[in-house]
Amino acid sequence: MKITANNPNRKSWLKVKENSDFPIQNIPFGVFITKDDIITIGSRIGDFAIDLGALHQLGYFNGIPLTDDIFLQDNLNDFIADGRKTWRLVRNRIADIFDVTNGELRDNPSHKEKIIFRMDEVEMLLPVSVGDYTDFYASKEHATNVGSLFRDPENALFPNWLQIPIGYHGRSSSIIPSGTPIRRPLGQSKPPEGSTTPGFGPSKLLDFELEMAFITTVSNHLGERIPIDEAEDYIFGLVQFNDWSARDIQAWEYVPLGPFLGKNFASTISPWIVTLDALEPFRVENPKQDPKPLPYLQHDGKGSFDIHLQAAIQPEGEKETVVANSNFKYMYWTMAQQLAHHTVNGCPVNSGDMMGSGTISGPTKDSYGSMLELTWRGQNPIKMSDGTERKFINDNDTVIMRAYCQNDDVRIGFGECVGKVLPAKE
């Protein structure tokens, strides 16, 4: 089925600012609460939120097989479970409804009043109920940097890293939408020199991790696996992802089972899910992989995406300072490889599950995706616009992440992924 919503020449009758993340070619999906305290599934064009529940009730999706309540829910899980054919039909229809040449809704004031809201009239919520969350470790540059910092730089990567997409299962209960403040976590840290008693208190090495995450649909039963050439059929779309990390807590706890309290206190996502269909024009060649992966991880074609990423730190009451510019295309392991590997042992994946990419670092120092790397474990502090310095994240700092794709025809973005750090509750 053709993706007509991606037509780069299409214009909307809704006003869209130049360089908006949300032109009519985007049509992301999310969940918001209106000023009348109604929770609904929606989409966005420009600075307008579109109530898909009202749009459906008023008959604009006639001919598409949808249940009456598909958009009258507090998460997208059931809609995502309907599969790619439904996603594409709905997204194409929304593009047609809001096309500048279509007056069906444009010229109906009473319907517009029920369907269209300004973004400042709604509050964004988590778009999905995340049943399971997996975080990968799939950027070669990031893994090499971390391995060099904590081990022998000559052997920065463990032998398995180039053979499998490394990952771990995280905590879904602390995944929060953009704008939600986080508390600096408490925990144990490595014992000071000459002592066997660990330290305890607020993390002193709080960090961000510049990531993307993909959302899956129902894909396989227990004991079945997803072939790599079918993996993308089960990926609904992506969000930007800040997987906050307490480096000092993590350094003490991670042997032998990996991340725990240093990672599960908060993970922030951007609230709009940008579909894989919308990102189709921004595919790029996969990174060269040497050694060649095992057959179940081999795939042809373009499975990587050119998504520009940015991280900034804003001290309270001051201007922000951009500290990193990276790109999703730097990922060594693709999303299809991650999903194929995740299920090769028969692990079932469900609608609304989330898979984090792992920190995305590029080849240059300004493209590193964490303060751990950017300051090289605090040895090279970054100067803020107000003259202060940062080795890691301070209390009352706000971390702002942005992600977008752009070519000669269109820009598709994710909005902002924002989190302010509040002092620990001791």
Secondary structure, DSSP 8 states (H G I E B T S, - for coil): ---GGG-TT--BSS---TT-S--TTT--BEEEE-TTS-EEEEEEETTEEEEHHHHHHTTTTTTS---TTTTSSSSSHHHHHT-HHHHHHHHHHHHHHTBTT--TTTT-HHHHHHHEEEGGG-EEE-SS--S-EEEE---HHHHHHHHHHHS-GGG-S-TTTTTS--EEEE-GGGEEETT--EE--EEEE---TT-SS-EEEE-SSEE--EEEEEEE-----TT----GGGGGGGEEEEEEEE--EEHHHHHHH-TTT--STTTTT-EEE-SSBEETTTTGGGEE-----SS---GGG---S--EE--EEEEEEE-TTS--EEEEEEEGGG-SS-HHHHHHHHHTT-----TT-EEE------SSGGG-SSHHHHTTTTTS-EE-TTS-EESS--TT-EEEEEEEEE-SS-EEEEEEEEEEEE----
